[in-house]
Amino acid sequence: MPSAPKKTAQTIIDSENDYLGALKGNQSGLLTAVATQFQAQQTSQQVNLGHGRIEKRRVSISHDLTGVPDFPGLKTLIRVQSERQVHRATVVEVSIETRYYVASFIDTAQAFAERIRGYWGVENKVHYVRDVTQGEDTSGIRTSPLIQIWALARNFALNLYRDKGFQNMAQAQRRAGFSLNTLKDLFRMK
């Protein structure tokens, strides 16, 4: 019986679509092989400054699948090496991380870097806010359809906050929770 990631990849390929996915522990054989066999053929580097930190990302791609287990539609291996330097007063904290991705299509290292960065933008703007700021993961709601209703309500609130120009969702949520006038303003009520 095929593993879930392999089955999902096959379903995507069968529907004539492509995938770009992160390799994680649940594909340990594939992850180990990719990490061991990866030989960069093209590399793109990005440096971002802001919020008291410097982030350097090096995205490398390879189309050489030698030694990599068969995986449906696999055409590109991607390695993302990230270095983050956080400056706090007189201390600089450095963290280094390497992640691997697989894709069923061929593109440039720069294009893959932009796609992966775009995904993290969504992750940070939506999923992180819902998990951390709105406490979705700690919610005690386990009954359908309440789960879906609360997810819609959380997304609705985020969209209202962003529509009103809030950049910080935690601040928007606090203001809405403590001020009837802010709530009226969000819902355009008099």
N, C-alpha and C positions, 0 to 999 in steps of 0.2 A: 504494500500500500504506500503511495507516494506521501511525502511529508506535506503539511499544510502550505508552507511557502512555495514549494515546487508545484503543488496543485494549483495554487492561486496564480503563479506565473504562467502556467500552461493555459489556464482559463483566459488570462489577459491576451496571450498570443493567439489563442483560438478565436477570440473576438476581434482579431486584426488590429489590436492596439499595442502600445509599447509600455514598458515599465522602467522605472528608475527607483531602486530600493536600497535601503541601508542593510548591510549584513550585520546580524546580531547573533547572540549566543544560540538562538534556536536553529541556526544553520551552521553549527560549529564546524562540521566537516568542510563546508564550502568556505567559511570564513578563514579557517586555518590554511586551506590550500591557496586562497587568494593572497593572504598575508605572506605566505612563504614563497609563492611563485611570482609575485608581482614584479614586473620590470617596466618602469615608466618609459613611454614612447613620446609623450608630450606633457608639458607642465605649464600651468598658469599660476601666477602668484598675486595675491591681493594683500594690501595693508590698510587697515581701518584704524583711525584714531578717534577717540571720543569717550566721554563718561569716565575719564581718569584711567583709561586703559588703551593699550595698543594690541591689536589683533592681527596676526599674520597667518594667512591661509595659503597653503600650497596644494593645488589640485592637480594630480597626475592621472593620466589615463593609459590604458594598455588594451590592445586588441589581441594580444597573445594569450590564448587560453590553454596553453600547454600545462599539463599537470593539474588542471582545475576540473573538478567533477562536472559531469554533464548536468546542465541546468537549462530548462526550456527557454529558447530564444536568446540566450546569453551572447552578447556581441562585444560588450565593453566592461572592463574592470576599472574602477575609480578608487583612488586613494586620496583622502583629505587629511593633511597634516596641519594641525592648528597649534599656534603658540599664542598664549594670552599673557600679557604683562599688565598687572594691575598695580598702579602707583598709589600707595597709602602713606602719606607724610614722608618719612625717610626710608620706607620699606617698599621694595618691589617684589610682588609675588608673581612667580612664573609658573604657568601650567602648560603642559604639552599633551596633545591627544592625537591619535591616529584613528581614523574611521575608514571603513571600506564600503563601497557601494557597487551594485551591478546594474547594468542597463541592457535592454534588448535592442538598442539602436546605437548608431555611431554618430558622434558629434565631436567638436573640439573641446579641449580641456577648459577653455574660457567659457564656452557655452554650458558645460556641466557645472562649472563653478557658480555661474549665475543661477542655474536651475536649483542647485542645492541651497544656495544662499536664500533664494526666494522661498523655498520650503520652510526654512528656519524663520523667515519673516512671518509666515502664517502661523507657525508653531508658537512664536513669541507673542503675536498679537491676539491670537484666539485661544488656543489650547492652554497655554500657560496662564493666561488671565482667568479662564474658566476654572482651571484646577486650583490655582493659588489664591487669587483675589476673591473669586466667587465661591470657593470651597466646594467645588463639584465632587472632587474625589472623596471628601469626608462627609458628603451628604448621606443621610440615613434613608433616603428615598430609594426603595427597591421594587416598587410596584408599578407595573405597566398599566396605564399609559402615563402615569405621573412622571416617570423618568423623562419621556419625550417632551411633556408639557413644560417641565422645569428647564430643560435644555433650550427650548424655544424662548422661554422667558429670559434666560441668561443672555442668549444671543440678541434678543430684542433690546435689553438694557445696554449691552455693549454698543449696539448700533445707535441708540439714542445718545449715549455719551459721546461717541465719535462725531455724530452729526452736530452736536453742540460745541465741538471744538476741543473737547478734553483730550489731552495727550496721555495723562496718567489715569488709568482706569480705577486704581485704588482710591485716588483722591476724588474722582467722580462719584464712586459708590458711597464714600463717606459723606460727601456733600448732599447727595440725594437722600441718604438715610437720616440726616440731621436737620434737613430744611424742607418744609412744605413748599416754600417758594421755589426752590430748585426743582422739586418734583413737578410742580405746576408748569414751570418753564420748560422742562423736558417734554412734557405731554402737551405743550402749547395751550394750556388752560388759563383762564383769567381768574 
